[in-house]
């Protein structure tokens, strides 16, 4: 009886399983970007009204078991409109094309030269807004890239927006940073101050790094790579969000976004704004910043679209001076150790004071016109302007070094800077203030035009070409901000001017030491020819650029403008990608660049003199890269090797980074070789679990010793100790920097990362990231004292970050609660090192931040 019953139950179970199998059917497909055709990994595919669903793999493909008779599925992906698809039983849906949820994004992407994996032959990494929201927290914006191959990002002194980023050993002046295809690197020295763009994290739609030559077609090329940021355009659908967040050391942030969606009259408007404030992790670094973003788009007809964009981030923040890195043993002698700020102090009335202060507002406005001429031809044109103002405080005068970290006198009993000492001394001195706080003003006006014609010649060939024009005036002067108790100030630098009274008793607001304008006009044309057929895609591109420099001296030259100095440059590059099959691809690219030197290298003592450097010449870059990629449903992996030779580089720096009174160095003819291997991997073993990994091994070295010009603050030639050199002829005095075969400093040459992200439930996601850094060589403090040996190598270190995100419904609103902890285990580590020495006891350092945290809540409607 028991055996019979067991048999009946077994048969019933088999029958039920068979019925269940019969009742299920399989739906397959590949989710792709309807604009570019690129696959969309992580897209959500669900049966409406049920818990049945899945996500697409790295190749965009999915297979979903649905109950028999299911009539539809919904496919969704962040940044795209949901797509509802009717079903008729088991079927292969092929490519499911999702359309952008923003007006004009496709046109902006073309202008911005966004790279496509398995097609564009460059090493590329893309950061989505979802990742920015999950991983950034209250970090600096560039730090969201720290798990990207070849990238090293630190906070430097630790003030708000004072972070820096290196890519493949190249600093920011050699990384092309573009926002919606428009270049934002400074026209005079090429760098980027991230405090000027602090609001970008709120409005970034995607952030893409293209390492090496990159795919950008603009006439000014990158050396180490490019950071391509696409902001929001205008949302297709009506809605918005509000956000509130808090963090360590008084961090607070509020933000709002509002969108009208595309209205019946063809207009669409999106606005975002935020306020961020806090006390700062480092003592004496309070900050307050705002950001705004406005996009107004008008769909005129099927052929024409106008888009107006304005964004900016006015801010002020106190800083830790760049001269305040200290020896390792010295840090332990200070209150709060690594948080110590040597310029943090109090005035004679006991009020907080800091000689290091920055304020700036760099708005950018642009008007874009997208013209679809016909099915095969389009023209994208952007006219833009940036009128910026701001500056930074610093100590000036005979006693200025007493205000910085190299001096441990003039302090309160608690070890803080006693500004009252200087106020009392200056007040008693009949010769006026011997040290003042001066504001280095750096305002500019920047106007540009970028126009790109795109033409499909036939089904396989595409041509794009255009014009890149930029005009820039940088206004640089230094004014007295605070006499520090004195009645007046006499500027000794005026002795070098034939137009100024060198005994004038100057007051607050008067100009001292420097007053000049840097004028730059860059004009270029570019073109690119692309071929795509089957599994092969390739391109060749080139550009020709003329860079025109002038200097107008208002201090020593009574408004006289120098002769124009022109540099004709250009580049030619090409590459190809071949998809071996649906899983494997290989690519290669090669390029030659001739790039104009920067303004600061052309003018020997740019702060004081119109004299030009006769030895300066175009920088030459030769680069080659080879890569391999693999992509399946569960695994995505890339490996690439690069070789970049950089010739005739120019560089300006302080003679001694610890003593600004010695003067500055202007070097030309520097040669370097950067080579390395990069690997990145994403693995999805089960639904909801994502494992990421990265390894970057670099070998970056200077190739030859170089000659250098050294000048003091008055523009006089000096030796490496800062002593004025009396010349017997008109020749400039030269010294030598012995750097042959020395490793490139200031960036970790070995980096690695391991990340785990897991969806515990459909709405709850947790993540952790481990980042490892090694072979960080200290930045020389006295460039002319180098001996031809490597500088001190800082200890390697690893840091763990963790994050959590929970999505839930509150009535009709979607709420997202998120939290982030950086340096979870409060690891001590050296992020920035300085010094010519090989001895750790003599090197000076900045420690990285300890444990920090932030949490926030966003409501979307």
Secondary structure, DSSP 8 states (H G I E B T S, - for coil): -HHHHHHHHHHHHHHHHHHHHHHEEEEEEEEEETTT--B-TT-EEE-TTSS-EEE--TTSEEEEEEETT--EEEEE-TTB--EEEE--SSEEEEEEEE-BSEETHHHHHHHTT---TTTS-SEEEEEEHHHHHHH-TTS-GGGGGTTSTTEEEE-TT--TT--EEEETTB-GGGEEEEETTEE-S-TTT----GGGGTTHHHHEEEEEEEETT-S--SSS--SSEEEEEEE--EESS-EEEEEEEEESTT-EEEEEEEE--S-TTSEEEEEEEEEEEE--SSTT--EEEEEEEEEEEEE-SSSEEEEEEEEE--EEEE---TT--EEHHHHTTSTTGGG--TTEEE-TTS-EEES-EEEEE--EEEEEEEEEEETTEEEEEEEEEEEEEEEEEEEESTTGGGGSTT---SB-TTS-EEHHHHHHHHHH-TT--SSEEEEEEEEEEEEEEEEEEEEE-SSSEEEEEEEEEEEEEEEEEEEEEE-TT-S-B--GGGGG-SSS-TT--B-TT-EEEEEEEEEEEEEEEEEEEEEEETTEEEEEEEEEEEEEEEEEESSSSTTEE---EEEEEEEEEEEEEEE-SSSEEEEEEEEEEEE---HHHHBTTTTT---B-TT---EEEEEEEEEEEEE-SSEEEEEEEEEEEEEEEEEEEES-TT-GGG-EEEEEEEEEEEEEEEEEEEE-SSTTEEEEEEEEEEEEEE-S-EEEEEE-TTS-BB-TTS-B---SSSS--EEEEB-TT-B--SS-SEEEEEEEEEESSSSEEEEEEEEEEE-EE-B-SSGGG-BSS---EE--EEEEEEEEEEEEEETTEEEEEEEEEESTT----EEEEE-S-S-TTT-EEEE---SEEEEEEEEE-
